[in-house]
């Protein structure tokens, strides 16, 4: 059980924390990928999130479920990385346009890579709040109650945010179907 492993990890048992990492790693990777949009960064985000979780174990409240707490750390790290990457990419686009480089659209210059799949592209166009609630609920596999705990909001708020986020995701997918190649 997670609670017993947390107690052991707090006492310095790194193997116990390793079991927790193994147990929650797939959900963490899916969450990081869904929010961050990059496979290569998802692994880095997940690793950094687990390091932060280990360092913060003393602040974890006993009796609360571990998984939502971990996924909150993963989601925060993924959002921070995405924002940082966005700032760097916007700077690169500005630098390229000042330098006279006109090869491709601003989006092509900013991304520097081909997106992997229509769902990923549609998710990437959602705002952080929508991407996060979808990632926690479906990619990390958290229940509505666990998602609410991770987001620190009431369960009813999760339902409404999720409903609106899925509506926007569907709209993005319809946009993709009407405009192939315009991503």
Buried (B, 14 or more C-beta within 10 A) or exposed (E): EBEEBBBBBBEEEEEBBBBBBEBBBEBBBBBBBBBBBBEEBBBBBBBBBBEBBBEEBEEBEEEEBBBBBBBBBBBBBBBEBBEEBEEEBEEEBEEBEEEEEEEEEEEEBBBEEEBEEBBBBBBBBBEEEBBBBBBBBBBBBBBBEBBBBBBEBEEEBBBEBBEEBBEBBEEBBEBBEEEEEEB
